[in-house]
């Protein structure tokens, strides 16, 4: 085997049978539940923890977790950890550092996918989405995140999607560092490019009539329908930010008289501020970032104290 080849290339079934949604392992007896990611599914349908694979003990009742344990049934991640072939070419990199389990998985799907320099195929919707889906190779840059100024801006470790150009959506977990910026051309195309599995993605309520929901909803100009509770929450959940338009009564930063003195001082320091421009103003300089950040934190803490007091007196 040459240094550029992967054990995946010779051992896996054709990539078309192993893509998410087309997994040849998907049909099992109904008595077993669906396995969570990253659980291992035994040949009989049971689910076990990934650490139980090839540990010398039969944790599957049929022993299938101990049947493919030779060295060539594993790839090596950049940190030295091994990943079993069960996790190869499933569209999810279990080796986040070198993506060894997701390279050389077959030809990309025409114009819908992009071939990374390391051999991984990714959706074109995830090019310039602020997340590195092509692992840097041999010291090179992340190939899918080059020249992306039209999609997002990054400053001081914070990424902000371009309003009207890309939609911001959160990935799995609470961290804000995994938010993606999905281009408007991929919104409501039938594929969740946010990779989050959550209700709030680029496919949320696409084309749905408001009357079909059993909760109060808001119709975005981008043709998505979102819960009305996301209106005026200081975060753009619609592509064009229309969910934050016309919210003066909620924009405490700019309306509340108790903050007028501090607000005036802030404006003298950084210039005129409006709800729709405050993020861009923060990104201009480190001094602006620190000044606005201090003000916003103070206001949010005061609002939190007010809510706590209302809860005690209600």
ZAMARGU-4260 file (C-alpha; in steps of 0.2 Angstrom, whole numbers, plus 5000, padded with zeros to 4 digits):
<rodrens>
0) 5000/5000/5000 | 5007/5017/4995 | 5009/5031/5007 | 4995/5041/4998 | 4982/5027/5000
5) 4970/5023/5014 | 4965/5006/5020 | 4947/5012/5017 | 4950/5012/4998 | 4952/4993/4997
10) 4941/4987/5010 | 4925/4997/5010 | 4910/4994/4999 | 4906/5007/4985 | 4904/5024/4993
15) 4886/5025/4986 | 4880/5011/4998 | 4888/5019/5013 | 4883/5037/5012 | 4871/5043/5026
20) 4853/5037/5022 | 4860/5023/5011 | 4869/5013/5024 | 4869/4994/5020 | 4868/4991/5039
25) 4851/5000/5041 | 4839/4985/5041 | 4837/4977/5058 | 4825/4968/5069 | 4812/4980/5076
30) 4815/4974/5094 | 4831/4985/5095 | 4831/5004/5096 | 4840/5015/5084 | 4858/5018/5089
35) 4864/5034/5095 | 4879/5042/5086 | 4893/5036/5089 | 4886/5019/5096 | 4891/5003/5086
40) 4877/4993/5079 | 4879/4974/5080 | 4875/4963/5066 | 4859/4957/5076 | 4854/4976/5079
45) 4860/4978/5096 | 4869/4995/5101 | 4885/4995/5111 | 4898/5008/5116 | 4912/5012/5103
50) 4925/5007/5116 | 4918/4989/5117 | 4923/4986/5098 | 4938/4974/5098 | 4941/4974/5116
55) 4943/4955/5117 | 4926/4953/5125 | 4910/4949/5115 | 4898/4963/5120 | 4886/4959/5106
60) 4876/4944/5109 | 4881/4938/5092 | 4899/4942/5094 | 4900/4954/5079 | 4910/4967/5089
65) 4925/4955/5089 | 4924/4948/5071 | 4934/4962/5062 | 4948/4966/5073 | 4964/4965/5062
70) 4976/4980/5060 | 4969/4984/5043 | 4952/4986/5050 | 4957/5002/5058 | 4963/5019/5052
75) 4974/5030/5063 | 4969/5048/5068 | 4981/5062/5070 | 4981/5060/5089 | 4985/5042/5087
80) 4968/5035/5091 | 4961/5021/5081 | 4944/5021/5072 | 4936/5005/5067 | 4930/5002/5049
85) 4912/5003/5055 | 4914/5022/5056 | 4922/5024/5039 | 4914/5034/5025 | 4898/5038/5035
90) 4899/5057/5031 | 4905/5061/5049 | 4923/5063/5053 | 4927/5054/5069 | 4945/5059/5066
95) 4943/5078/5067 | 4961/5081/5066 | 4965/5072/5049 | 4948/5065/5044 | 4957/5048/5040
100) 4940/5039/5042 | 4932/5050/5028 | 4945/5051/5014 | 4946/5040/4999 | 4928/5035/5000
105) 4924/5035/4982 | 4920/5048/4968 | 4911/5064/4973 | 4893/5066/4968 | 4895/5078/4953
110) 4892/5096/4955 | 4884/5093/4972 | 4900/5089/4981 | 4918/5096/4982 | 4934/5085/4983
115) 4945/5091/4997 | 4964/5090/4994 | 4965/5075/5007 | 4952/5065/4997 | 4936/5069/5007
120) 4920/5074/4998 | 4910/5087/5006 | 4894/5096/5001 | 4897/5112/4991 | 4885/5120/5003
125) 4898/5119/5016 | 4911/5128/5006 | 4914/5145/5015 | 4902/5141/5029 | 4915/5146/5043
130) 4919/5127/5047 | 4934/5118/5041 | 4927/5102/5033 | 4943/5099/5023 | 4956/5095/5036
135) 4972/5106/5032 | 4984/5095/5023 | 5003/5096/5024 | 5003/5113/5033 | 4991/5120/5020
140) 4976/5131/5023 | 4958/5123/5025 | 4954/5122/5007 | 4935/5125/5009 | 4937/5141/5019
145) 4948/5152/5008 | 4942/5169/5001 | 4926/5168/5011 | 4924/5187/5015 | 4907/5187/5005
150) 4900/5174/5017 | 4906/5179/5034 | 4918/5190/5044 | 4929/5184/5058 | 4937/5195/5072
155) 4944/5191/5089 | 4939/5173/5088 | 4921/5177/5083 | 4912/5173/5067 | 4897/5183/5060
160) 4887/5177/5045 | 4884/5191/5032 | 4866/5197/5034 | 4856/5193/5018 | 4870/5182/5011
165) 4872/5168/5023 | 4861/5160/5036 | 4868/5157/5053 | 4864/5140/5061 | 4871/5131/5076
170) 4880/5114/5075 | 4878/5100/5088 | 4882/5105/5106 | 4882/5122/5116 | 4898/5129/5108
175) 4896/5145/5097 | 4912/5140/5088 | 4903/5127/5078 | 4890/5139/5070 | 4889/5138/5051
180) 4885/5151/5038 | 4874/5143/5024 | 4873/5152/5008 | 4855/5158/5003 | 4856/5147/4987
185) 4855/5132/4998 | 4841/5137/5009 | 4826/5126/5007 | 4834/5114/4995 | 4828/5098/5005
190) 4845/5095/5013 | 4850/5100/5031 | 4867/5108/5028 | 4868/5114/5046 | 4872/5096/5051
195) 4863/5099/5067 | 4848/5088/5067 | 4839/5102/5076 | 4823/5110/5071 | 4831/5127/5068
200) 4841/5124/5052 | 4842/5130/5034 | 4827/5118/5031 | 4816/5124/5046 | 4797/5125/5040
205) 4802/5128/5022 | 4786/5132/5012 | 4775/5128/5026 | 4759/5137/5029 | 4758/5146/5046
210) 4741/5138/5049 | 4749/5120/5049 | 4758/5123/5065 | 4751/5120/5083 | 4762/5135/5090
215) 4763/5153/5086 | 4775/5155/5072 | 4784/5169/5061 | 4786/5168/5042 | 4804/5173/5037
220) 4806/5182/5020 | 4818/5167/5016 | 4802/5156/5015 | 4806/5147/5031 | 4794/5147/5046
225) 4801/5148/5064 | 4794/5149/5081 | 4787/5166/5086 | 4797/5165/5102 | 4813/5169/5091
230) 4806/5186/5086 | 4816/5200/5094 | 4828/5189/5104 | 4843/5199/5098 | 4849/5185/5086
235) 4845/5184/5067 | 4836/5168/5064 | 4830/5173/5047 | 4842/5176/5032 | 4838/5194/5030
240) 4836/5197/5049 | 4818/5202/5047 | 4814/5192/5063 | 4823/5207/5072 | 4815/5221/5063
245) 4802/5233/5071 | 4807/5228/5089 | 4810/5245/5098 | 4801/5240/5114 | 4813/5225/5116
250) 4829/5233/5111 | 4833/5238/5129 | 4851/5243/5123 | 4844/5258/5113 | 4827/5263/5121
255) 4828/5261/5140 | 4830/5278/5148 | 4840/5271/5163 | 4855/5267/5151 | 4855/5284/5142
260) 4870/5291/5151 | 4880/5275/5148 | 4874/5274/5130 | 4878/5292/5126 | 4896/5289/5133
265) 4897/5273/5122 | 4892/5282/5106 | 4904/5296/5110 | 4918/5282/5110 | 4913/5271/5095
270) 4901/5282/5085 | 4882/5280/5081 | 4874/5263/5085 | 4859/5255/5078 | 4852/5237/5082
275) 4856/5232/5064 | 4874/5239/5064 | 4880/5235/5082 | 4889/5219/5077 | 4898/5226/5062
280) 4903/5241/5073 | 4911/5229/5086 | 4921/5220/5072 | 4929/5237/5067 | 4942/5238/5080
285) 4948/5229/5096 | 4943/5245/5106 | 4926/5245/5099 | 4924/5226/5103 | 4929/5229/5122
290) 4918/5245/5124 | 4902/5237/5117 | 4905/5221/5125 | 4906/5229/5142 | 4890/5239/5139
295) 4880/5224/5133 | 4885/5213/5147 | 4880/5226/5159 | 4863/5228/5151 | 4860/5209/5150
300) 4865/5207/5169 | 4852/5220/5174 | 4839/5212/5163 | 4843/5195/5171 | 4841/5203/5189
305) 4824/5211/5184 | 4818/5194/5178 | 4823/5186/5194 | 4815/5199/5204 | 4799/5198/5194
310) 4799/5179/5197 | 4800/5182/5216 | 4786/5195/5217 | 4774/5187/5205
</rodrens>
